[in-house]
């Protein structure tokens, strides 16, 4: 890739996404369920750029949304309402009403109180709410605690016992239509056994629901398939699909999965320029870049590893350094103990595996503007989000001066 040309054309910091890679990942996952009814719903929170969503919608993808804003983004990008799932633990009355009026596939409910609110909203609108219930199978996903969601100590979903009670209530309600069963135990999962174990637990619940004449149509296994950041081994997609299919034990259900990071994580790179180098009193080398924790917070928030490579001087002897940004925080770093060659002001670095939870978690901390985003597709580059400027930062404030 011509990093120098992209930096010259669009400036830095710069997010760059390989759309052809994303297409190949989507098709690879979709093909694993070719013999069954399936819907691959992209988890919008991973990267919500409209051009990216439009490309996935054109491939036939559905969308897993965790805010009404994400629902609206998906619609603008061309998503079909009947391919949108609205999840999340904190939907408001107004958000539920908007979703029902849009006619989405289903609301994914995470508490009995939320179910009662959805029922009241549906009654006021005079239309039943199609729902699924997020079942918390109390399975250890063996991942970072911040992205673990399937244990009883996590805020997500309801226990198996509570889920059964909710389904029975919904079956009797004139304004609730239970159509799905859902689980999602965490993100960046590289061990398939917790997913398969959870699928078997929820499948057993579905067996009971079907026996009670609750017409479950969708079996939603969530997302969370891990990717390679450093030394991780990605799960085998065939084994992943076969484990889920085996758990269904012949049930005639549409399989729904919700990949986010798996599709876009390794499609993206953050391109940044070196501003300065400095050596601390004890010989510690710091490489200061124009990208910072407001652009990519994962290293600070999760202690996440992202490979960082120099664009030039690749044959020179490397030396350990911390790659840090300009933000006034000791936690502002992109990488620690990184081996890089000698660098000077203006040299380019590439932060790998930045397509998921990079731009979507970025901020304007320290009144910094957010980067531009560029797509690479069929050998050509194009701008898919303009770089913010200072006027963008203050436009919602200055009229109140």
N, C-alpha and C positions, 0 to 999 in steps of 0.2 A: 504493500500500500504506500502511496506517495504522501507520507505524513508531512513532509516539508511543504508540498504544494497545498495540502488542505489547510495547514496552519497559515500559510501566506494568504490564501483566498478567504478564509473565514475567521482568522484570529484564534487566540487561545485565552482561557481554557476552552476546549471544544469536545463535545460528545459526538462520536462517530459510530453508526450502527450499520452492520452488514445485513441488509434485508434478505438477501438470497440465503444466508445462513438460517435466518428465522423461518423462512418458508420450508427449508429442508427439515428443520426440527419439527415443525408442525406436521408435515406430511409423514415423517417417520413415526410419530406418535399415533396419528390418526390411523395409519395402516395396520397397527397392531390390533385394532378392534374392527377390522374390515368385515369379519364374519358376523358381527353383532351390531345392533342399533347402538349408535354412540354419538356423543356430542362433546367436542373438545372446546371448553370455555376458557379463553385466555383470562388470567388473573390481572385485571387492569392496573392494580396497584403497583405491579412490578415496573411498568413503564407505560405511561398513559398518553404518549404523543399521538396526536390525531392521525398523522400519516401512517404510523405503525398500526394503529387500530383499523384504519381503512384497508390496509394491505391484508390483515388477518380476516377481516369481514369478507373481503373478496375471495378468500380461500374457503369460506364457509364456516369459519369459526363462530362459536358463541362467546359470551363474555360473562365473567364472574366479577361483579361489582360490589364494593363495600361502602359506597356512598351514593347519594342520588346524583352527585356531580359526575361520578364515574358512569352511571347509567346514561346521563345526558351526553357525555363524551362518546360513548359507544354508539348512541343513536345518530349523532352528528356524523360519525365516521361511516355510517351505513349499515349498522347492525340491525337485524330483524328483532323486534321486541320479544318474539317468542323464543329467541335464543339468548335472552338475558336473565341471569340469576342475580338477585339482590340479597347479599349476605351482610353480616355485621351485627355486633351486639347492641348497638345504640341507635336504632332507627327512630326518628321522630314521627309523630302523627302526620305531619304534613308530608314528610318523605314517603311514608307508606301510601298515603293517598295519591301522590304523584305516580308512584310505581304502579299502583293498581289501575289508574287511569291510562297509563302508557300501555298496559296489557302485557307485562313481562311474563316469562315462563313460570317463575315462582319466586315467592319470598322465602328466604331461608331463615327460619326462626330460631332464636337462641335462648328463650326463656318463656315461661308460662305467661308472665305479664305482657310480654311482647305479643304473644298469641292472642290474648284478650283484647289488646289494643288493635291488632290487625282485624279482629272480628268486628269491633265497633266501627272501625273505619269502613270496612267492607259493607256493613249494614247501612251506614249513612250514605254510601255511594250506590247502594242497591245492586251490588255485584259481588259474587263470592270471591274470596282471595285464594288463589292456588298457592299452597304452602309445602315446604319441606321442613323437617326439623333436624337441626344439627345435633347429632348424638355424640357425646363425649365418651369414648370407649375405655378411658383410663389406661391408655397404652403409652409407655415411654418411647418417644420417637428417636431418642439418642442423638439429639442435636443441641444447638445452643439454647440455653434456657429462655432467652428473649424471644425465640421463634418456635418454642414448644407450645402446642395448643391442645394436645390430646390427653392431658392428665387431669385428674379431678381437681387439682390445685389451680389449674388455669381458669381464666374467666370465660372461656368459650364453651358453648354448647350446654347440653343437659345430660344427666345420667341416663342410663338405659331405662331404669325404673320410671323416672320422670317423663322420659320421651313416650313411653307406652301410655301413660296417663294423658299426655297432651294429644296423642293420636286418637285416643278414644273420645276425648272431648271434641276434637275437630270433626270426627266422623258424625257426631250427633248435631253439629252446628249447621244451620242453614247457610251461613256465610263464610265457612271455611271448607276448603277442598284439599285434603291431604293427598299430594301426588308424588312426593319424593322423600327419600331418606338420605341423609348426608352425614359425612364425617370428614374431618381434616385434622390430622394429628400434629402437623408441624411443617417447617420448611427446611430446605437443604438436607433432605433425607438421602443417605447413600446406602443404607441397609434396608432391604426390602421387607424383612421379617415383620417389623412393626406395622407396615401398611397392610400386609396380608392378614396379620392377626386381627387388626381392626376391621378389615373387610369381612372376615368370618363372623365377628361379633355382631356387626350391623346386619349382615345377611340373615343371621338367626332371628334378629328382631323383625326383619321384613317377613320372614316366614310366619311369625306369629301374627303380624298385621294382616297379611293376606288371608290367613285362616279366619280372622275376624271381619273379613269382607271390606277391609280398607284397601282401596285400589291404588297401591303404590305402582307408579310407572317408571320412576327415575331412581337409579342407584348412583349417588354422587360420592365419588371417592376423594374429592378434594384435590389438592395439588401437592407440592412439596418435593417433587423429584429433584434430587441434588445434581449439581454440576461440578466440574473440576475447576477449582481455584488454584490449588497447589499440587497436592499429591493424592487428592480424593479420586476414587474410582466411581464413575457414574453407574447407576443401576442399569442392568440389562433390560431394555424395553420389552423384549419378548417375555422374560421371566416376570416382569411387572404385570403385564397384561394377563398372562396365564394364571398368576396368583389370584388376580381379581376375578377372572372368569371361573376359576375353580370354586371360589368362595360363593358364587351365585348359584351353584348347584342346579343349573338348568332353568332358573327363573327367567321369564320372558320380560326383561327390564331393559330400558335404555341406560347404557353406562355413560355417566358424565364424569369427566375429569377436568381439573382446573389448573393447568400448568401456567406458571408465570416465569420464574427464574429459568426453568428448563428451556423455554423458547428463546428468551432474550438475553440471559446473563452473559454468555460468551460471545454474543453478537456485538457487544459494545466496548468501546475503548474511550478513555479520557485522555485527550492530548493536552499537554501543558508545557510551558516554557520555564526554563531556569531563570530566576531573577538574580540570585546571588549564591555564593557559597561562603560558609564561615566555619572556623574551627574553634571549638570551645577550649577553655583553659586546660582541660584534661585530655585534649586531643580529639574530642568528639567532632566528627564532621557532619555539618548540616547542609543539605541542599534545599534552598528556599525557592519554591515555585509559585507561579501565578494562580494555580489551583489550590483550593483549601478545603477544610472540612465542611464548609457551606455548600461546596460543589459535590463532594463525595464524603458522606458522614459515616459510612460503614466501618472504616478502620477505627474511628474514635468510638463509635457507639457499640460495635460488636467485637472490637479487637480483630476485625476481619482482615484476612490476607488478600492483597491484590498484587500480582506480579507487576513490577515496574521495570521498564527497559529503556535504555537510551537509544535514540535514533542514530546517533553518530558515535565515533570513537569506539566501535564495538570490539576492536582487536586490542585495545589498550588494557593494561592491567587494572583490575577493579579494586576498589577500596570500600569498606563498609561505611554507611552513612544513614542518617535519618532524613527522609524526604518530608518536608514540612511546608505549611502554607503561611500566608501573611496575617492570618487572624490572630487576635490578641487572646489566645488561649493556649495553655500548655498541651491541651488535648488536640490541637490542630496538627494532625500529621496524616500523610497518605501511606507511609510505610516506615517501619523501624528496622534498623540493621539490614539495610538493602545494599547489595553489592553493585556498585556502579563505577564506570570508568571516570577519569578526570573530566570535569565539565566546566563550562564557562557560561556567562550570562548570554541568554538567547538560545542555548541548546534545547532540544526538544526531548521530552520524556513521554512514554506511553504507559498509562495505567490500564492493565488488562482486566477483562471480565467485569466491565462496568456497565453493562446494558440493563441490569436489573437493580432496582433500588438505588440508583445513582441520581439521575436527574429528578426522579419522582420524589426523593427525600431531600432534595436541595432546598436551600433557604436564602434569605437576604441578610443573614446575620452580618454584623459590622457594616450594614448598608452596602453590601457587595451585590453586584448584578449577576444574574445567573447566566450560564454559558449558552452559546448557540448549540443546535443539534443538527447533524447532517446524516443523511442516508446514503449508503452505497448500494446501488441496485443495477444489475446488468452492466457492470463496468463503469457506471457514471455516478457522480456525486451530485446531491441536491440539498439545498437548505430546507429543513422541515420545522425549524423553530428559530426565529431571529434572536440574536443576542439582546438581552435586556439593556436598557440605558437608564441613566439617573432619573429621567422624567417618568419612566415606568414605576420607579420606586415610590415616587411622591404624588402620583396623579390622584390617588384617593384621599390624600391628606391636604393638599395645598388649597383646595376650595374652602376648607374650614378654618384657614388662618384668620 
